[in-house]
Amino acid sequence: MNVTYKKIEDIYNRTYFKKILMKLFQNIVEWNETVGYIAITFLNSLKCLFNRELDTQKFLEQSARFGVDSLPISLLMVSITGMIIAIQVSLEMVKQGAADYVGMLVAASIVRELGPVIGSFAVISLVGSSMAAEISTMKVTDQIDAMKVLGVNPICYLIAPRVFAGFFIMPFVIILANFFGIIGGMVMSKMVAELNTVTYINSVWQGLAVKDIMSSVVKAFIFGGIISLCSTSIGYKTEGGAIDVGVATTKSVVWAFVMILLADYFISWLFFSHDAIA
């Protein structure tokens, strides 16, 4: 009986089903550990802020990094997105006599959803990945341990300035990106459908509500924090060597993408689900 059970167990251990189950279990454990570590990093950053241990100079440097270095690519990506939407809808809507709604559609799509998400993806690709690589390299080369020996708190010196810079600067980046996305849609509507510029602008003003702008700002604020928290916390817990730095960088980017989409869903539900029900 024991021999038969042993054979069945050996066969089961070699099946793909067992491998898939183990991989799924490992991913669930890793998910919970990473979420917990991100939460701890955020609490430690808040502690630095409340204890007035936040490095102001580093905060300004990281704010410039978020706001200036990432601005060109964010504006480019969101403006192209606005152009694509205008190409898709403007000509057909003008044909159907709905020219007064083109600007409204483009503006609502950009401000409510695509501006914050596409702009955040641009910041992740440029700033988030570099922050994760930078901190993970410092961790595996023992630079962070050296800071601790010298009496410098690495959380307050490295992590907290990046976290609060993300929260603070991201709304300004997304506001500008939204503006460029709407302008891109206007230019393309004029080129493709010969839509009057005044008609487009009036449609934008009529279609945008205060709630749309508020939802965009709230999303930008939270997305900026998510980007900086994922990049810094995952980079800070890196161990090993150069390969592990690459793994941590990739992991931080993937985590930031996933968490931004999850946060986007919940924020959109909070702002707009009541309108859908009504």
C-alpha positions in Angstrom: 0.0 0.0 0.0 2.8 2.4 0.9 4.7 1.5 -2.3 1.6 2.3 -4.4 1.0 5.6 -2.6 4.6 6.5 -3.1 4.4 5.9 -6.9 1.2 8.0 -7.1 2.9 10.8 -5.2 5.9 10.7 -7.5 3.7 10.8 -10.6 1.8 13.7 -9.2 4.9 15.6 -8.3 6.1 15.4 -11.9 2.8 16.6 -13.4 2.3 20.1 -14.8 -0.7 20.5 -12.6 1.5 20.3 -9.5 4.0 22.8 -11.0 1.1 25.2 -11.8 -0.3 24.9 -8.3 3.1 25.6 -6.7 3.8 28.5 -9.0 0.3 30.0 -8.2 0.9 29.5 -4.5 4.3 31.2 -4.7 2.8 34.1 -6.6 0.1 34.6 -3.9 2.7 34.5 -1.2 4.9 36.9 -3.1 1.9 39.2 -3.7 1.1 39.4 0.0 4.7 40.0 1.0 5.2 42.7 -1.5 1.9 44.5 -0.6 2.9 44.3 3.1 6.4 45.6 2.3 5.0 48.5 0.3 2.6 49.4 3.2 5.5 49.3 5.7 7.6 51.6 3.4 4.7 54.1 3.2 4.3 54.1 7.0 8.0 54.6 7.6 8.0 57.5 5.1 5.1 59.1 7.0 7.1 58.7 10.2 10.0 60.6 8.6 7.6 63.3 7.5 5.9 63.7 10.9 9.3 63.6 12.8 10.6 66.3 10.4 13.4 64.0 9.3 12.6 64.3 5.6 15.5 65.5 3.5 14.2 68.7 1.9 17.0 69.0 -0.6 16.4 65.4 -1.8 12.7 66.0 -2.0 13.2 69.0 -4.3 15.6 66.9 -6.5 13.2 64.1 -6.8 10.3 66.5 -7.5 12.3 67.9 -10.4 13.1 64.4 -11.6 9.4 63.5 -11.6 8.1 66.7 -13.0 10.8 67.8 -15.4 12.5 64.6 -16.6 9.3 62.8 -17.3 7.3 65.7 -18.7 8.3 65.5 -22.4 7.5 61.8 -22.8 4.2 62.2 -20.8 3.1 65.1 -22.9 4.0 63.3 -26.1 2.2 60.1 -25.3 -1.0 61.7 -24.1 -1.1 64.2 -27.0 -0.7 61.3 -29.4 -3.5 59.5 -27.6 -5.8 62.5 -28.1 -4.9 62.5 -31.8 -5.7 58.9 -32.1 -9.1 59.3 -30.5 -9.8 62.2 -32.8 -8.9 60.2 -35.9 -11.2 57.4 -34.8 -14.3 59.5 -34.1 -14.2 63.0 -35.5 -14.9 62.3 -39.2 -17.7 59.9 -38.6 -19.3 62.2 -36.0 -19.2 65.2 -38.3 -20.8 63.1 -41.0 -23.6 62.1 -38.6 -24.2 65.8 -37.6 -22.6 65.3 -34.2 -19.7 67.8 -34.6 -20.7 69.5 -31.4 -19.8 66.4 -29.4 -16.3 65.7 -30.8 -14.5 67.9 -28.3 -16.6 66.6 -25.4 -15.8 63.0 -26.3 -12.1 63.5 -26.7 -11.8 65.7 -23.5 -13.8 63.2 -21.4 -11.8 60.3 -22.6 -8.5 62.0 -21.9 -9.3 63.7 -18.6 -11.3 60.9 -17.0 -9.2 58.0 -18.0 -6.4 58.0 -20.7 -4.5 61.0 -19.5 -3.8 59.8 -16.0 -3.2 56.2 -17.1 -1.0 56.8 -20.2 0.9 59.6 -18.4 1.6 57.4 -15.4 2.8 54.6 -17.7 5.2 57.0 -19.2 6.5 58.0 -15.8 6.9 54.4 -14.8 8.9 53.6 -17.8 11.2 56.6 -17.4 11.4 57.5 -13.7 10.1 54.5 -11.8 12.4 51.9 -13.5 15.4 54.2 -12.9 14.6 54.7 -9.3 14.2 50.9 -8.7 17.5 50.2 -10.4 19.3 53.0 -8.5 18.1 51.9 -5.1 18.5 48.2 -5.7 22.1 48.8 -6.9 22.8 50.7 -3.7 21.4 47.9 -1.7 23.4 45.0 -3.3 26.6 47.1 -3.2 26.2 47.7 0.5 26.0 51.5 0.1 22.8 51.5 2.2 24.5 49.5 4.9 27.3 52.1 4.9 24.7 54.9 5.3 23.4 53.1 8.4 26.9 52.8 9.9 27.3 56.6 9.4 24.1 57.2 11.3 22.0 58.2 8.2 18.5 56.9 8.1 18.2 55.5 4.5 14.4 55.6 4.6 14.3 59.4 5.3 17.3 60.1 3.0 16.4 57.9 0.0 12.9 56.6 0.2 10.7 59.3 1.7 11.8 62.1 -0.6 10.9 59.9 -3.7 7.6 58.8 -2.2 6.4 62.3 -1.4 7.8 63.8 -4.6 5.6 61.3 -6.5 2.5 62.2 -4.6 3.2 66.0 -4.9 4.3 66.4 -8.5 2.3 63.8 -10.4 -1.0 65.9 -10.5 0.8 68.8 -12.2 2.3 66.4 -14.8 -1.1 64.9 -15.6 -2.9 68.3 -15.8 -0.4 69.4 -18.4 -0.7 66.1 -20.2 -4.5 66.3 -20.3 -4.2 69.8 -21.8 -1.9 68.6 -24.5 -4.1 65.5 -25.2 -7.1 67.8 -25.7 -5.1 70.1 -28.0 -3.8 67.1 -30.0 -7.4 66.0 -30.5 -8.3 69.5 -31.7 -5.5 69.6 -34.2 -6.3 66.2 -35.6 -10.1 67.0 -35.8 -9.3 70.1 -37.8 -7.0 68.1 -40.1 -9.2 65.0 -40.6 -12.7 66.3 -40.4 -12.2 70.1 -40.9 -13.9 70.7 -37.6 -14.1 74.3 -36.6 -11.8 75.1 -33.7 -14.3 77.2 -31.8 -16.9 74.4 -32.1 -14.4 72.0 -30.7 -13.4 74.2 -27.7 -17.0 75.0 -26.9 -17.7 71.3 -26.9 -14.9 70.7 -24.5 -16.2 73.3 -22.0 -19.7 72.0 -22.2 -18.6 68.3 -21.8 -16.2 68.6 -18.9 -17.5 68.7 -15.4 -15.7 69.6 -12.2 -16.0 66.0 -11.1 -14.1 64.9 -14.2 -11.2 67.2 -13.4 -11.2 66.2 -9.7 -11.1 62.5 -10.6 -8.1 63.1 -12.8 -6.3 65.0 -10.1 -7.1 62.3 -7.5 -5.9 59.6 -9.8 -2.7 61.5 -10.6 -2.0 62.0 -6.9 -2.5 58.3 -6.0 -0.7 57.0 -9.2 2.3 59.1 -8.3 2.5 57.6 -4.9 2.1 54.1 -6.3 4.9 54.6 -8.8 7.3 55.9 -6.2 6.3 53.3 -3.5 6.6 50.3 -5.9 10.0 51.5 -7.2 11.6 52.3 -3.9 10.2 49.5 -1.8 11.0 46.7 -4.2 14.4 48.2 -4.9 15.1 48.5 -1.2 14.5 44.9 -0.4 16.7 43.6 -3.3 19.4 41.1 -2.3 22.1 39.4 -4.4 23.9 40.8 -7.4 23.5 42.4 -10.8 20.9 39.8 -12.0 18.8 40.6 -9.0 19.0 44.3 -9.8 17.5 43.6 -13.2 14.8 41.4 -11.7 13.9 44.0 -9.1 13.6 46.7 -11.8 11.4 44.6 -14.0 9.3 43.6 -11.0 8.8 47.2 -9.9 7.6 48.2 -13.3 5.1 45.3 -13.5 3.8 46.0 -10.0 3.4 49.7 -10.7 1.4 48.9 -13.9 -0.9 46.4 -12.2 -1.5 48.5 -9.1 -2.3 51.6 -11.2 -4.9 49.7 -13.1 -6.4 48.4 -9.9 -6.4 51.8 -8.3 -7.9 53.3 -11.5 -10.8 50.9 -11.4 -11.6 51.7 -7.8 -11.3 55.4 -8.2 -13.4 55.4 -11.3 -16.0 53.3 -9.5 -16.1 55.8 -6.6 -16.5 58.8 -8.9 -18.8 57.5 -11.7 -20.6 54.4 -10.5 -23.5 56.4 -9.1 -24.0 58.2 -12.4 -24.2 54.8 -14.2 -26.8 53.5 -11.7 -28.8 56.7 -12.0 
